[in-house]
């Protein structure tokens, strides 16, 4: 993994960067409570480890549930009833949005709970996915305050919407080891 994806100095960060710290996520000089993976932060991400990968990640897209809310931005894409995310190492579409029916292991994007009402996708192991290095590091709604995720970064709905309203195309998610 290139060093730029692992570490960054203070002088390279911008106000538009989302910087994960032990106290929460710093964004536009605001500290926002969040949760990370049950496996903590790692430099060696593997599929199924429950860890959040350290590095510098771009936000590559926003998905939302159109049956539960209006689009949070003009560039957000609706989550359709048949949308899935492949997490199967043997799938040629590993770590990509796929549609049902799908014969490989996957995660349903249109969940019964509210976790994926809003989802920001990152470029972790995407768009060219290496099997086994972990799929889908999302920013999404948390289950409850600071409750661990499966490797994603979770926020309250209100805070996630606040973040989305201020994102720029140059915003990066910076996760320090």
C-alpha positions in Angstrom: 0.0 0.0 0.0 1.5 3.4 -1.0 2.6 5.5 2.0 0.3 8.4 0.9 -2.6 6.1 1.6 -1.4 5.4 5.1 -0.2 8.7 6.6 -0.6 12.3 6.0 0.9 15.4 7.7 -1.2 18.2 9.3 0.0 20.6 6.6 -1.6 18.5 3.8 -5.0 18.5 5.3 -7.8 20.9 4.3 -11.0 22.0 6.0 -12.8 19.9 3.4 -11.1 16.7 4.6 -12.9 14.4 7.0 -10.2 13.4 9.5 -10.9 10.4 11.8 -9.4 10.9 15.3 -9.8 8.9 18.5 -12.2 11.6 19.7 -14.4 11.5 16.5 -14.4 12.8 13.0 -13.0 16.4 12.5 -14.7 18.2 9.6 -14.9 22.0 9.1 -13.4 22.5 12.5 -16.3 20.5 14.1 -15.7 17.3 16.0 -18.5 14.8 15.0 -19.1 11.6 17.0 -18.8 8.5 15.0 -18.2 4.7 15.2 -15.7 2.5 13.4 -15.2 -1.2 12.8 -15.4 -3.7 15.6 -11.8 -4.7 14.6 -10.5 -1.1 15.2 -8.3 0.7 12.7 -5.9 -1.4 10.6 -3.1 -1.0 8.1 -3.7 -4.6 6.9 -7.4 -4.8 5.9 -8.8 -8.2 5.0 -12.3 -9.3 4.0 -14.4 -10.0 7.1 -12.0 -8.7 9.7 -14.4 -6.0 10.9 -11.6 -3.4 10.8 -11.6 0.1 9.3 -8.7 0.6 6.9 -6.2 3.4 7.7 -5.4 5.7 4.7 -6.6 8.5 2.6 -9.9 7.6 0.9 -11.9 9.6 -1.7 -15.7 9.8 -1.5 -16.8 8.3 -4.8 -20.6 8.4 -4.5 -23.7 8.8 -2.4 -26.7 6.5 -2.4 -30.0 7.1 -0.6 -33.3 5.4 0.0 -35.9 7.4 -2.1 -38.8 5.7 -0.3 -37.5 7.2 3.0 -36.1 10.6 2.0 -35.4 13.1 -0.7 -32.1 13.2 -2.5 -29.5 14.7 0.0 -27.5 16.1 -3.0 -28.0 16.5 -6.7 -25.4 13.8 -7.4 -26.9 11.2 -5.0 -28.2 8.0 -6.6 -31.3 6.1 -5.4 -30.9 2.7 -3.9 -33.3 0.5 -5.9 -35.1 -2.6 -4.4 -32.8 -4.9 -6.4 -29.4 -3.3 -5.5 -26.8 -5.4 -3.8 -23.1 -5.0 -3.0 -20.9 -8.0 -3.8 -18.6 -9.2 -0.9 -17.7 -12.6 -2.5 -13.9 -13.0 -3.2 -14.8 -15.3 -6.2 -17.2 -12.9 -7.8 -15.9 -11.1 -10.9 -17.9 -8.1 -9.5 -16.4 -8.3 -6.1 -16.7 -5.0 -4.2 -19.1 -3.4 -6.7 -22.8 -2.6 -6.8 -24.7 -5.5 -8.5 -28.3 -6.3 -8.9 -30.5 -9.2 -7.9 -30.6 -12.0 -8.7 -26.9 -12.5 -7.9 -25.4 -15.9 -7.5 -22.5 -14.8 -5.3 -22.4 -13.6 -1.6 -23.6 -10.1 -1.3 -25.1 -7.5 1.0 -28.5 -6.0 0.4 -28.3 -2.2 -0.1 -32.0 -1.7 0.7 -32.0 -2.8 4.3 -35.0 -3.1 6.6 -33.2 -1.0 9.2 -32.1 2.6 8.6 -28.3 2.1 8.4 -28.2 2.5 4.6 -30.8 5.2 4.2 -27.8 7.3 3.3 -24.5 5.7 2.2 -21.3 7.4 1.0 -19.0 5.1 -0.9 -15.2 5.4 -0.6 -12.5 4.3 -3.0 -11.2 1.6 -0.6 -10.3 -1.4 -2.8 -12.4 0.2 -5.6 -12.9 0.4 -8.6 -10.2 -2.2 -9.2 -10.8 -4.6 -6.3 -8.2 -7.1 -5.1 -10.0 -10.1 -3.7 -9.5 -10.5 0.1 -8.5 -6.9 0.8 -12.0 -5.9 2.0 -15.1 -4.7 0.4 -17.2 -1.5 0.8 -16.0 0.9 3.3 -19.0 3.2 3.5 -19.9 6.2 5.6 -23.5 5.4 6.8 -25.9 5.9 9.7 -24.9 4.2 12.9 -27.0 1.6 14.7 -26.7 3.5 18.0 -24.1 6.0 19.3 -20.6 4.6 18.9 -21.9 1.1 18.2 -19.2 -0.7 16.1 -19.6 -1.3 12.4 -18.3 -4.1 10.2 -15.5 -1.8 9.1 -17.4 1.3 7.9 -17.7 4.6 9.6 -21.1 5.3 11.2 -22.7 8.6 12.2 -26.1 9.9 13.4 -28.5 10.6 10.6 -28.4 14.3 11.4 -24.6 14.5 11.4 -24.3 12.5 8.2 -26.6 14.9 6.4 -24.6 17.8 7.8 -21.4 16.3 6.4 -23.0 15.6 3.0 -24.2 19.2 2.7 -20.6 20.4 3.1 -18.7 17.8 1.0 -16.7 19.0 -2.0 -15.4 17.0 -4.9 -11.9 17.3 -3.2 -13.1 16.0 0.2 -11.1 13.0 1.5 -11.6 10.7 4.4 -8.4 10.5 6.3 -8.0 7.6 8.7 -4.9 7.5 10.8 -3.5 4.2 12.1 
